[in-house]
Amino acid sequence: MTLSDAVYGRLLAVRTRLRQFERWSEQQARAAGLTPAQHQLLLAVRGHDDRRGPTIGEVADYLQLRHHSVVGLIDRADAAGLVTRSRDEHDHRVVRLHLSAEGAQRLEGLSALHLEELERLAPQLSDAWDQPPPASPSHGLAAPPGRSDKERTRTVKVAVARVFDEVGKDPSPRVLVDRLWPRGLSRADAPFETWAKEVAPSSDLRKWYGHAPDRFEEFERRYRHELTMSPSREALDTLQARAGAKRLVLLTATKDLAHSHARILGEAVAGR
């Protein structure tokens, strides 16, 4: 059987998104003070369908690990106060595992985050299979459907700057891409022609990020997802339509441009 190029591309896109979810999951576990393996262990114990708790062998099957590796993992989790062990009431040779109160609390918090993330991921997996993916596995957004090949491949010139920077004699069109109006800036002195607040990160995402550099990678992933949804998608299309022969300048009040949404947006407008 000969498979088409599109099938290989779709498989790549699906596996890439699954790997992104796996990396995200590992980051969330570490943020909760667990190793990814401990997170999997807690889930294996809580998700087991026998109220007596899983055996060590059953956990080894869930985690796809050798028996001695699972024993070491359980020993460390027990010492950390995450799990407890008991003898089976019918066969004292069998050890069964249970979550401690601490382990159950940590798993519950992580599971709520994972359910939310899986809801975000589901339409992306569907889109990845139903439509051919971009040629590059980068996080950049594909050009919107309906454009000609010439429009898809044209050079887009985008710059990012602070709204308080000196404009000088630069004639480039300037667009404010923050959701909030810059503090201390009067509307009469605004150094831009357009305010595209619809393309800014949602209030919930902005508050979660809090401009913490260690959250930037996850913030970028979530923001790029928001850019695929309305009304951000339409606002992004408008910016891409304006960018082209003339350089488009995206403005933000954020001091750290390297870790700002404006930088991510600039890459998206440019098709990267």
Short mmCIF file of the C-alpha atoms (twelve columns), coordinates in Angstrom:
data_MODEL
# 
_entry.id   MODEL 
# 
loop_
_atom_site.group_PDB 
_atom_site.id 
_atom_site.type_symbol 
_atom_site.label_atom_id 
_atom_site.label_alt_id 
_atom_site.label_comp_id 
_atom_site.label_asym_id 
_atom_site.label_seq_id 
_atom_site.Cartn_x 
_atom_site.Cartn_y 
_atom_site.Cartn_z 
_atom_site.pdbx_PDB_model_num 
ATOM 1   C CA . MET A 1   0.000   0.000   0.000  1 
ATOM 2   C CA . THR A 2   1.345   3.429   -0.974 1 
ATOM 3   C CA . LEU A 3   0.495   6.263   1.390  1 
ATOM 4   C CA . SER A 4   0.113   9.821   0.166  1 
ATOM 5   C CA . ASP A 5   2.243   12.752  1.304  1 
ATOM 6   C CA . ALA A 6   -0.843  14.240  2.987  1 
ATOM 7   C CA . VAL A 7   -1.250  11.160  5.202  1 
ATOM 8   C CA . TYR A 8   2.350   11.401  6.394  1 
ATOM 9   C CA . GLY A 9   1.853   15.107  7.045  1 
ATOM 10  C CA . ARG A 10  -1.280  14.484  9.073  1 
ATOM 11  C CA . LEU A 11  0.377   11.763  11.117 1 
ATOM 12  C CA . LEU A 12  3.238   14.150  11.824 1 
ATOM 13  C CA . ALA A 13  0.843   16.902  12.905 1 
ATOM 14  C CA . VAL A 14  -1.103  14.612  15.228 1 
ATOM 15  C CA . ARG A 15  2.016   13.155  16.841 1 
ATOM 16  C CA . THR A 16  3.504   16.637  17.218 1 
ATOM 17  C CA . ARG A 17  0.418   17.862  19.061 1 
ATOM 18  C CA . LEU A 18  0.405   14.772  21.275 1 
ATOM 19  C CA . ARG A 19  4.066   15.359  22.107 1 
ATOM 20  C CA . GLN A 20  3.308   18.990  22.917 1 
ATOM 21  C CA . PHE A 21  0.612   17.803  25.325 1 
ATOM 22  C CA . GLU A 22  3.046   15.335  26.888 1 
ATOM 23  C CA . ARG A 23  5.630   18.072  27.438 1 
ATOM 24  C CA . TRP A 24  2.960   20.358  28.881 1 
ATOM 25  C CA . SER A 25  1.845   17.583  31.230 1 
ATOM 26  C CA . GLU A 26  5.412   17.036  32.435 1 
ATOM 27  C CA . GLN A 27  5.791   20.772  33.130 1 
ATOM 28  C CA . GLN A 28  2.552   20.862  35.123 1 
ATOM 29  C CA . ALA A 29  3.633   17.875  37.212 1 
ATOM 30  C CA . ARG A 30  6.937   19.527  38.093 1 
ATOM 31  C CA . ALA A 31  5.141   22.762  38.958 1 
ATOM 32  C CA . ALA A 32  3.017   20.731  41.413 1 
ATOM 33  C CA . GLY A 33  6.158   19.310  43.041 1 
ATOM 34  C CA . LEU A 34  5.954   15.890  41.362 1 
ATOM 35  C CA . THR A 35  8.059   14.102  38.802 1 
ATOM 36  C CA . PRO A 36  6.173   13.043  35.642 1 
ATOM 37  C CA . ALA A 37  6.592   9.413   36.757 1 
ATOM 38  C CA . GLN A 38  5.023   10.179  40.148 1 
ATOM 39  C CA . HIS A 39  2.108   11.870  38.400 1 
ATOM 40  C CA . GLN A 40  1.562   8.755   36.294 1 
ATOM 41  C CA . LEU A 41  1.803   6.582   39.391 1 
ATOM 42  C CA . LEU A 42  -0.855  8.591   41.236 1 
ATOM 43  C CA . LEU A 43  -3.126  8.451   38.210 1 
ATOM 44  C CA . ALA A 44  -2.620  4.681   37.888 1 
ATOM 45  C CA . VAL A 45  -3.598  4.176   41.527 1 
ATOM 46  C CA . ARG A 46  -6.620  6.492   41.434 1 
ATOM 47  C CA . GLY A 47  -7.842  5.400   37.998 1 
ATOM 48  C CA . HIS A 48  -7.717  1.667   38.772 1 
ATOM 49  C CA . ASP A 49  -11.194 0.116   38.661 1 
ATOM 50  C CA . ASP A 50  -10.773 -2.109  41.744 1 
ATOM 51  C CA . ARG A 51  -11.621 -0.350  45.006 1 
ATOM 52  C CA . ARG A 52  -8.985  -2.468  46.789 1 
ATOM 53  C CA . GLY A 53  -6.308  -0.620  44.784 1 
ATOM 54  C CA . PRO A 54  -3.938  -1.851  42.059 1 
ATOM 55  C CA . THR A 55  -1.149  -4.327  42.596 1 
ATOM 56  C CA . ILE A 56  2.449   -3.509  41.773 1 
ATOM 57  C CA . GLY A 57  2.172   -5.647  38.648 1 
ATOM 58  C CA . GLU A 58  -0.908  -3.771  37.472 1 
ATOM 59  C CA . VAL A 59  0.848   -0.434  37.997 1 
ATOM 60  C CA . ALA A 60  3.817   -1.732  36.005 1 
ATOM 61  C CA . ASP A 61  1.433   -2.479  33.126 1 
ATOM 62  C CA . TYR A 62  -0.096  1.003   33.310 1 
ATOM 63  C CA . LEU A 63  3.291   2.714   33.325 1 
ATOM 64  C CA . GLN A 64  4.926   0.264   30.878 1 
ATOM 65  C CA . LEU A 65  7.866   -0.234  33.246 1 
ATOM 66  C CA . ARG A 66  9.729   -3.231  34.603 1 
ATOM 67  C CA . HIS A 67  8.703   -4.545  38.010 1 
ATOM 68  C CA . HIS A 68  11.880  -3.464  39.825 1 
ATOM 69  C CA . SER A 69  11.618  0.067   38.361 1 
ATOM 70  C CA . VAL A 70  8.056   0.393   39.628 1 
ATOM 71  C CA . VAL A 71  9.071   -0.829  43.082 1 
ATOM 72  C CA . GLY A 72  11.714  1.889   43.283 1 
ATOM 73  C CA . LEU A 73  9.193   4.510   42.119 1 
ATOM 74  C CA . ILE A 74  6.678   3.360   44.745 1 
ATOM 75  C CA . ASP A 75  9.328   3.412   47.469 1 
ATOM 76  C CA . ARG A 76  10.135  7.040   46.682 1 
ATOM 77  C CA . ALA A 77  6.462   8.022   46.461 1 
ATOM 78  C CA . ASP A 78  5.793   6.299   49.796 1 
ATOM 79  C CA . ALA A 79  8.682   8.172   51.412 1 
ATOM 80  C CA . ALA A 80  7.286   11.433  50.014 1 
ATOM 81  C CA . GLY A 81  3.896   10.731  51.578 1 
ATOM 82  C CA . LEU A 82  2.069   10.317  48.265 1 
ATOM 83  C CA . VAL A 83  0.997   6.662   48.432 1 
ATOM 84  C CA . THR A 84  0.474   3.917   51.001 1 
ATOM 85  C CA . ARG A 85  0.753   0.131   50.757 1 
ATOM 86  C CA . SER A 86  -1.364  -2.627  52.268 1 
ATOM 87  C CA . ARG A 87  -1.609  -6.395  52.060 1 
ATOM 88  C CA . ASP A 88  -4.482  -7.911  50.125 1 
ATOM 89  C CA . GLU A 89  -7.132  -9.148  52.542 1 
ATOM 90  C CA . HIS A 90  -7.433  -12.493 50.722 1 
ATOM 91  C CA . ASP A 91  -3.808  -13.061 49.680 1 
ATOM 92  C CA . HIS A 92  -1.221  -11.540 51.998 1 
ATOM 93  C CA . ARG A 93  1.485   -12.094 49.397 1 
ATOM 94  C CA . VAL A 94  -0.128  -9.379  47.228 1 
ATOM 95  C CA . VAL A 95  0.613   -5.699  47.925 1 
ATOM 96  C CA . ARG A 96  -1.997  -3.117  46.948 1 
ATOM 97  C CA . LEU A 97  -1.502  0.628   46.584 1 
ATOM 98  C CA . HIS A 98  -3.601  3.571   47.750 1 
ATOM 99  C CA . LEU A 99  -3.287  7.343   47.577 1 
ATOM 100 C CA . SER A 100 -2.506  9.287   50.706 1 
ATOM 101 C CA . ALA A 101 -4.475  12.442  51.413 1 
ATOM 102 C CA . GLU A 102 -1.536  14.479  50.077 1 
ATOM 103 C CA . GLY A 103 -1.279  12.387  46.927 1 
ATOM 104 C CA . ALA A 104 -5.021  12.620  46.282 1 
ATOM 105 C CA . GLN A 105 -4.979  16.403  46.705 1 
ATOM 106 C CA . ARG A 106 -2.088  16.912  44.280 1 
ATOM 107 C CA . LEU A 107 -3.601  14.567  41.704 1 
ATOM 108 C CA . GLU A 108 -6.974  16.305  41.861 1 
ATOM 109 C CA . GLY A 109 -5.412  19.689  41.107 1 
ATOM 110 C CA . LEU A 110 -3.385  18.306  38.207 1 
ATOM 111 C CA . SER A 111 -6.345  16.386  36.798 1 
ATOM 112 C CA . ALA A 112 -8.511  19.513  36.652 1 
ATOM 113 C CA . LEU A 113 -5.792  21.255  34.623 1 
ATOM 114 C CA . HIS A 114 -5.434  18.253  32.316 1 
ATOM 115 C CA . LEU A 115 -9.156  18.051  31.614 1 
ATOM 116 C CA . GLU A 116 -9.139  21.720  30.628 1 
ATOM 117 C CA . GLU A 117 -6.101  21.224  28.409 1 
ATOM 118 C CA . LEU A 118 -7.596  18.152  26.716 1 
ATOM 119 C CA . GLU A 119 -10.698 20.190  25.876 1 
ATOM 120 C CA . ARG A 120 -8.394  22.716  24.178 1 
ATOM 121 C CA . LEU A 121 -6.458  19.976  22.408 1 
ATOM 122 C CA . ALA A 122 -9.406  18.000  21.008 1 
ATOM 123 C CA . PRO A 123 -10.274 20.421  18.166 1 
ATOM 124 C CA . GLN A 124 -6.580  20.802  17.303 1 
ATOM 125 C CA . LEU A 125 -6.209  17.036  16.884 1 
ATOM 126 C CA . SER A 126 -9.320  16.974  14.732 1 
ATOM 127 C CA . ASP A 127 -8.062  19.835  12.570 1 
ATOM 128 C CA . ALA A 128 -4.634  18.215  12.268 1 
ATOM 129 C CA . TRP A 129 -6.167  15.076  10.806 1 
ATOM 130 C CA . ASP A 130 -8.864  16.687  8.675  1 
ATOM 131 C CA . GLN A 131 -6.594  19.265  7.003  1 
ATOM 132 C CA . PRO A 132 -3.010  19.171  5.666  1 
ATOM 133 C CA . PRO A 133 -0.616  20.728  8.223  1 
ATOM 134 C CA . PRO A 134 1.944   23.496  7.592  1 
ATOM 135 C CA . ALA A 135 5.184   22.410  5.975  1 
ATOM 136 C CA . SER A 136 7.135   23.334  9.113  1 
ATOM 137 C CA . PRO A 137 6.530   21.820  12.583 1 
ATOM 138 C CA . SER A 138 6.998   25.217  14.214 1 
ATOM 139 C CA . HIS A 139 4.334   26.883  16.332 1 
ATOM 140 C CA . GLY A 140 3.550   29.446  13.601 1 
ATOM 141 C CA . LEU A 141 0.025   29.728  12.301 1 
ATOM 142 C CA . ALA A 142 -0.822  28.642  8.788  1 
ATOM 143 C CA . ALA A 143 -2.152  31.237  6.369  1 
ATOM 144 C CA . PRO A 144 -5.975  31.475  6.504  1 
ATOM 145 C CA . PRO A 145 -7.849  29.398  3.898  1 
ATOM 146 C CA . GLY A 146 -9.093  31.074  0.749  1 
ATOM 147 C CA . ARG A 147 -5.951  33.074  -0.055 1 
ATOM 148 C CA . SER A 148 -4.073  32.671  -3.281 1 
ATOM 149 C CA . ASP A 149 -0.655  31.003  -3.403 1 
ATOM 150 C CA . LYS A 150 0.880   34.403  -4.141 1 
ATOM 151 C CA . GLU A 151 -0.668  35.887  -0.997 1 
ATOM 152 C CA . ARG A 152 0.457   32.915  1.092  1 
ATOM 153 C CA . THR A 153 4.106   33.267  0.050  1 
ATOM 154 C CA . ARG A 154 4.476   37.046  -0.056 1 
ATOM 155 C CA . THR A 155 6.945   38.688  2.291  1 
ATOM 156 C CA . VAL A 156 5.313   40.236  5.341  1 
ATOM 157 C CA . LYS A 157 7.207   42.958  7.194  1 
ATOM 158 C CA . VAL A 158 6.309   43.248  10.860 1 
ATOM 159 C CA . ALA A 159 8.059   45.051  13.704 1 
ATOM 160 C CA . VAL A 160 7.308   45.138  17.427 1 
ATOM 161 C CA . ALA A 161 7.895   48.196  19.620 1 
ATOM 162 C CA . ARG A 162 6.825   49.786  22.878 1 
ATOM 163 C CA . VAL A 163 4.007   52.270  22.626 1 
ATOM 164 C CA . PHE A 164 6.119   54.829  24.530 1 
ATOM 165 C CA . ASP A 165 9.086   54.647  22.132 1 
ATOM 166 C CA . GLU A 166 9.928   57.650  19.995 1 
ATOM 167 C CA . VAL A 167 8.317   57.403  16.559 1 
ATOM 168 C CA . GLY A 168 10.677  59.770  14.781 1 
ATOM 169 C CA . LYS A 169 10.110  59.953  11.023 1 
ATOM 170 C CA . ASP A 170 9.036   56.333  10.622 1 
ATOM 171 C CA . PRO A 171 5.972   56.398  8.316  1 
ATOM 172 C CA . SER A 172 4.998   52.765  9.021  1 
ATOM 173 C CA . PRO A 173 1.403   52.113  10.114 1 
ATOM 174 C CA . ARG A 174 1.253   51.481  13.848 1 
ATOM 175 C CA . VAL A 175 -1.278  49.318  15.704 1 
ATOM 176 C CA . LEU A 176 -1.787  48.961  19.445 1 
ATOM 177 C CA . VAL A 177 -2.256  45.242  20.196 1 
ATOM 178 C CA . ASP A 178 -2.811  45.393  23.984 1 
ATOM 179 C CA . ARG A 179 -6.221  44.614  25.473 1 
ATOM 180 C CA . LEU A 180 -5.893  47.481  27.966 1 
ATOM 181 C CA . TRP A 181 -5.210  51.118  27.137 1 
ATOM 182 C CA . PRO A 182 -1.624  52.096  28.098 1 
ATOM 183 C CA . ARG A 183 -1.552  53.712  31.512 1 
ATOM 184 C CA . GLY A 184 -0.605  57.384  31.423 1 
ATOM 185 C CA . LEU A 185 -1.177  57.798  27.683 1 
ATOM 186 C CA . SER A 186 -3.813  60.283  26.579 1 
ATOM 187 C CA . ARG A 187 -5.866  59.434  23.517 1 
ATOM 188 C CA . ALA A 188 -4.881  62.734  21.939 1 
ATOM 189 C CA . ASP A 189 -1.203  61.735  22.106 1 
ATOM 190 C CA . ALA A 190 -1.679  58.145  20.933 1 
ATOM 191 C CA . PRO A 191 1.150   57.322  18.458 1 
ATOM 192 C CA . PHE A 192 -0.912  54.833  16.467 1 
ATOM 193 C CA . GLU A 193 -3.808  54.751  14.042 1 
ATOM 194 C CA . THR A 194 -5.578  51.569  15.149 1 
ATOM 195 C CA . TRP A 195 -6.301  49.760  18.391 1 
ATOM 196 C CA . ALA A 196 -6.709  46.017  17.701 1 
ATOM 197 C CA . LYS A 197 -7.545  44.830  21.216 1 
ATOM 198 C CA . GLU A 198 -9.448  41.798  19.876 1 
ATOM 199 C CA . VAL A 199 -6.143  40.182  18.903 1 
ATOM 200 C CA . ALA A 200 -4.644  40.512  22.396 1 
ATOM 201 C CA . PRO A 201 -4.568  37.553  24.826 1 
ATOM 202 C CA . SER A 202 -7.766  36.949  26.765 1 
ATOM 203 C CA . SER A 203 -8.023  38.501  30.224 1 
ATOM 204 C CA . ASP A 204 -7.829  35.075  31.872 1 
ATOM 205 C CA . LEU A 205 -4.691  34.127  29.959 1 
ATOM 206 C CA . ARG A 206 -3.056  37.517  30.589 1 
ATOM 207 C CA . LYS A 207 -3.703  37.270  34.339 1 
ATOM 208 C CA . TRP A 208 -2.450  33.673  34.456 1 
ATOM 209 C CA . TYR A 209 0.777   34.613  32.657 1 
ATOM 210 C CA . GLY A 210 1.515   37.662  34.782 1 
ATOM 211 C CA . HIS A 211 4.621   38.313  32.622 1 
ATOM 212 C CA . ALA A 212 6.478   35.503  34.406 1 
ATOM 213 C CA . PRO A 213 9.327   34.421  32.065 1 
ATOM 214 C CA . ASP A 214 9.194   30.818  33.307 1 
ATOM 215 C CA . ARG A 215 5.603   30.611  32.027 1 
ATOM 216 C CA . PHE A 216 6.350   32.118  28.637 1 
ATOM 217 C CA . GLU A 217 6.622   28.861  26.707 1 
ATOM 218 C CA . GLU A 218 3.221   27.678  27.936 1 
ATOM 219 C CA . PHE A 219 1.790   31.192  27.494 1 
ATOM 220 C CA . GLU A 220 2.950   31.212  23.870 1 
ATOM 221 C CA . ARG A 221 1.294   27.867  23.191 1 
ATOM 222 C CA . ARG A 222 -2.015  28.965  24.726 1 
ATOM 223 C CA . TYR A 223 -1.961  32.366  23.018 1 
ATOM 224 C CA . ARG A 224 -1.294  30.850  19.598 1 
ATOM 225 C CA . HIS A 225 -4.300  28.607  20.179 1 
ATOM 226 C CA . GLU A 226 -6.441  31.651  21.010 1 
ATOM 227 C CA . LEU A 227 -5.349  33.214  17.726 1 
ATOM 228 C CA . THR A 228 -7.086  30.379  15.894 1 
ATOM 229 C CA . MET A 229 -10.438 31.207  17.521 1 
ATOM 230 C CA . SER A 230 -12.908 34.016  16.888 1 
ATOM 231 C CA . PRO A 231 -12.714 36.979  17.260 1 
ATOM 232 C CA . SER A 232 -8.903  36.798  17.464 1 
ATOM 233 C CA . ARG A 233 -8.738  34.917  14.153 1 
ATOM 234 C CA . GLU A 234 -10.578 37.686  12.309 1 
ATOM 235 C CA . ALA A 235 -8.411  40.383  13.927 1 
ATOM 236 C CA . LEU A 236 -5.267  38.475  12.947 1 
ATOM 237 C CA . ASP A 237 -6.523  38.190  9.364  1 
ATOM 238 C CA . THR A 238 -7.008  41.964  9.299  1 
ATOM 239 C CA . LEU A 239 -3.448  42.580  10.482 1 
ATOM 240 C CA . GLN A 240 -2.058  40.130  7.925  1 
ATOM 241 C CA . ALA A 241 -4.005  41.900  5.206  1 
ATOM 242 C CA . ARG A 242 -2.518  45.264  6.248  1 
ATOM 243 C CA . ALA A 243 1.043   43.959  6.409  1 
ATOM 244 C CA . GLY A 244 2.967   43.670  3.165  1 
ATOM 245 C CA . ALA A 245 4.686   46.270  1.063  1 
ATOM 246 C CA . LYS A 246 4.794   48.657  4.010  1 
ATOM 247 C CA . ARG A 247 6.160   47.584  7.360  1 
ATOM 248 C CA . LEU A 248 3.519   47.158  10.067 1 
ATOM 249 C CA . VAL A 249 4.498   48.107  13.632 1 
ATOM 250 C CA . LEU A 250 2.756   46.329  16.506 1 
ATOM 251 C CA . LEU A 251 2.772   48.341  19.732 1 
ATOM 252 C CA . THR A 252 2.554   47.199  23.329 1 
ATOM 253 C CA . ALA A 253 3.052   48.800  26.731 1 
ATOM 254 C CA . THR A 254 4.953   45.714  27.915 1 
ATOM 255 C CA . LYS A 255 8.543   46.488  28.879 1 
ATOM 256 C CA . ASP A 256 9.929   42.992  28.187 1 
ATOM 257 C CA . LEU A 257 9.353   42.670  24.444 1 
ATOM 258 C CA . ALA A 258 11.170  39.342  24.259 1 
ATOM 259 C CA . HIS A 259 8.534   37.775  26.517 1 
ATOM 260 C CA . SER A 260 5.541   39.744  25.267 1 
ATOM 261 C CA . HIS A 261 2.468   38.632  23.363 1 
ATOM 262 C CA . ALA A 262 3.306   41.287  20.750 1 
ATOM 263 C CA . ARG A 263 6.417   39.336  19.739 1 
ATOM 264 C CA . ILE A 264 4.373   36.158  19.327 1 
ATOM 265 C CA . LEU A 265 1.726   38.057  17.406 1 
ATOM 266 C CA . GLY A 266 4.348   39.570  15.104 1 
ATOM 267 C CA . GLU A 267 5.534   36.089  14.208 1 
ATOM 268 C CA . ALA A 268 1.962   34.967  13.575 1 
ATOM 269 C CA . VAL A 269 1.237   37.961  11.339 1 
ATOM 270 C CA . ALA A 270 4.410   37.203  9.405  1 
ATOM 271 C CA . GLY A 271 3.280   33.594  9.013  1 
ATOM 272 C CA . ARG A 272 5.990   32.050  11.228 1 
# 
